[in-house]
């Protein structure tokens, strides 16, 4: 028996070429066939998932393919969840913008209803010592005179500053809504990028609402700096001089009435109108002596 037939295949394949026995061309052919058979068998077992992926590419291994598919499935699910969350945030923001617009429209109607009205139907707004129409043109001549007469009877008429402010708020609100709608229509970028843009839109909206609320609070408290007027109650305090001599229940008047003593009243009467009092006390003299 030849040496290459008696030798185990593993030892025969690992033997250095210089030590191969017999006809080298025949031995090389045998070794090549053996290696090819072994590689083909290993590849078949790897493709079937029965052996580790050493000969094939990692992504062709069944286990690796399942792992990659599972990873892609999780990523797709996360992507869809982020898209749904962004769309829900976008819908909530649009609803808030619409609610803000409704308040702006209501305020605009109040300003327009409170404006001066010219004979031709135009609205006029007070601008310091001038008057402007709805387009911002300064009124002159007969229009100015008419607006001034109406302003005398309507001193709290809407001002040009109020109209400009409500127009600015409406314009900013509409621009923000247009940006949100355009972002939805374009659908560009990853969900993370879309979420970042939404963060900016929500921040812009919140800042505008807080600014408006701050202006409303300032306007509401602007007239509270005047000195409080003491409340002395209604005219029914005259009941104090009635038969029951009851003092008014209003605290300020009660305190004032209670702190005045009879002596103080007599002193004030004598000091302030002493002459008159003395004259009143004199007995009336007859016009003709008997």
Secondary structure, 3 states (H helix, E strand, C coil): CCHHHHCCHHHHHHCCHHHCCCCHHHHHHHHHHHHHHHHHHHHHHHHCCCCCCCCCCHHHCHHHHHHHHHHHHHHHHHHHHHHHHHHHHHHHHHHHHHHHHHHHHHHHHHHHHCCEECCCCCEEEEECCEEEECCCCECCHHHHHHHHHHHHHCCCCCEHHHHHHHHHHHHHHHHHHHHHHHHHHHCCCCHHHHHHHHHHHHHHHHHHHHHHHHHHHHHHHHHHHCCCCCCCCCHHHHHHHCCCCCCCCCHHHHHHHHCCCHHHHHHHHHHHCHHHHHHHHCCCCCCCCC
